[in-house]
Amino acid sequence: MKKILIGILGGLLLTTPAYAEQVEASLSLSAQVGAACSVMTSPVVFQDYDGTLAVQGSGAIAVWCLAGMPFNISLDAGQNFNLGAYGDRTLTNGEGVYLDYVLVKPNTNNPWGDADFANTYPFSSLADIGSGSQASYPVDATLLPSTGSVAPGLYTDTVNVTVHF
């Protein structure tokens, strides 16, 4: 009798209760993935200039992209393109005086532009692949000799840097 009672009680404990009804809901999942790349710049600063000889300048572009992410860095023509004597990028003092300059890709003499994207400047961008760490790309610049007199003062330009990925 004890064995039968234990068997009946054990069977009751192991059975799953039967439910007459059920309700359901959906569980939504989401993840926000940030941009695969980011960019920062350091300004190009030229050596002292009197207009008679070309002078060098340097700045930098820092790019962080996810590891394995192909990207291109393009530089547009700047705010004062084709206003100077050489038909290139120019700095201006805001009074109609322009100083021509050239920006080249790191470790080359190749001008740095955006012809393969926005096409405001007729030279190509720089291509690379992200490492997951920040990489720095030097911006080598040459301020060309002036074809006329150079008025003292501050000369500026702004070039837009775009990372395409």
C-alpha positions in Angstrom: 0.0 0.0 0.0 2.8 2.4 0.8 4.4 1.7 -2.6 1.2 2.5 -4.4 0.6 5.7 -2.4 4.2 6.9 -3.0 3.9 6.1 -6.8 0.6 8.1 -7.0 2.1 11.1 -5.0 5.3 11.0 -7.1 3.3 11.0 -10.3 1.3 14.1 -9.2 4.5 16.0 -8.4 6.1 15.3 -11.8 3.2 16.2 -14.0 2.9 19.6 -15.6 -0.4 21.4 -14.9 -2.7 21.9 -17.8 -3.5 25.5 -18.6 -6.7 26.4 -20.2 -5.6 29.8 -21.7 -2.4 31.7 -22.6 -1.4 35.2 -23.6 1.5 36.3 -25.7 3.6 39.5 -26.1 6.6 40.4 -28.3 9.9 41.3 -26.8 11.6 44.0 -28.9 15.4 44.1 -29.1 17.6 47.0 -30.4 21.2 48.1 -30.4 22.5 51.5 -31.3 25.7 51.3 -33.3 27.6 54.5 -33.5 29.3 55.8 -36.7 31.9 53.4 -38.0 34.4 56.2 -38.3 35.2 59.6 -36.7 37.6 62.4 -37.8 39.5 65.3 -36.1 41.9 67.8 -37.5 44.9 69.9 -36.4 45.3 73.2 -38.4 48.0 73.7 -41.0 50.5 76.3 -39.8 53.0 77.8 -42.3 56.5 79.1 -41.6 57.1 82.8 -41.8 56.4 84.0 -45.4 57.5 87.1 -47.3 56.1 86.1 -50.7 59.5 85.5 -52.5 60.0 81.8 -51.7 57.8 78.8 -51.2 57.4 77.8 -47.5 56.2 74.6 -45.9 53.5 74.0 -43.5 52.0 71.0 -41.7 48.9 69.9 -40.0 47.2 66.5 -39.4 44.0 64.6 -39.8 43.2 61.9 -37.2 40.8 59.2 -38.2 39.4 56.4 -36.2 37.5 53.6 -38.0 36.3 50.1 -37.0 38.9 47.4 -37.7 38.6 46.3 -41.3 36.4 49.2 -42.4 37.6 50.6 -45.7 37.5 54.4 -45.9 38.7 57.4 -48.0 39.7 60.8 -46.7 38.8 63.6 -49.1 39.7 67.3 -49.0 37.6 69.8 -50.9 38.8 72.8 -52.8 38.5 75.2 -49.9 36.6 78.5 -49.7 38.9 80.4 -52.1 39.6 77.9 -54.9 40.9 79.2 -58.2 41.1 82.8 -57.1 44.9 83.1 -57.1 47.6 83.3 -59.8 48.1 79.5 -60.1 44.5 78.5 -60.2 44.8 76.5 -57.0 43.7 76.6 -53.4 44.3 80.0 -51.9 44.5 81.8 -48.6 43.0 85.3 -48.5 43.3 88.3 -46.2 39.7 89.3 -47.0 40.8 92.3 -49.0 41.2 90.7 -52.4 44.8 89.5 -51.9 45.3 85.7 -52.4 48.2 83.4 -51.6 48.3 80.1 -53.5 49.0 76.8 -51.6 49.0 73.1 -52.3 48.1 70.2 -50.0 49.6 66.8 -50.7 49.0 63.3 -49.4 51.4 61.9 -46.8 54.8 60.7 -48.1 54.0 61.7 -51.7 54.0 64.7 -53.9 50.4 64.0 -55.1 47.9 66.7 -54.4 45.1 65.7 -52.0 41.5 66.3 -53.3 38.1 64.8 -53.7 37.8 64.1 -57.4 36.5 60.6 -56.7 33.7 61.9 -54.5 32.4 65.5 -54.5 34.8 66.6 -57.3 35.4 70.1 -56.1 39.1 69.6 -56.5 40.6 67.6 -59.4 42.8 65.1 -57.4 41.8 61.9 -55.6 41.3 61.2 -52.0 43.4 59.0 -49.7 42.3 55.4 -49.2 43.0 53.3 -46.1 41.5 50.5 -43.9 40.5 51.1 -40.3 42.5 49.4 -37.6 40.2 50.0 -34.7 42.7 52.6 -33.4 43.1 56.2 -34.2 45.5 56.8 -37.1 47.1 60.2 -37.9 47.6 61.4 -41.5 50.0 64.3 -41.9 48.8 67.2 -44.1 51.9 68.5 -45.9 51.4 72.0 -47.4 53.3 74.4 -49.5 52.6 78.1 -49.7 53.8 79.0 -53.2 55.8 82.2 -54.1 53.6 85.2 -54.7 53.4 86.7 -58.2 52.9 90.2 -56.7 53.4 92.1 -53.5 52.1 90.6 -50.3 50.3 92.8 -47.8 51.1 92.1 -44.2 48.3 90.4 -42.2 46.5 87.2 -41.5 45.5 85.0 -44.5 43.1 82.1 -44.1 41.1 79.4 -45.8 39.0 76.5 -44.7 39.1 73.1 -46.4 36.4 70.5 -45.6 37.7 67.1 -44.6 35.3 64.2 -45.3 35.7 60.6 -44.4 33.8 58.3 -46.7 33.1 54.7 -45.4 
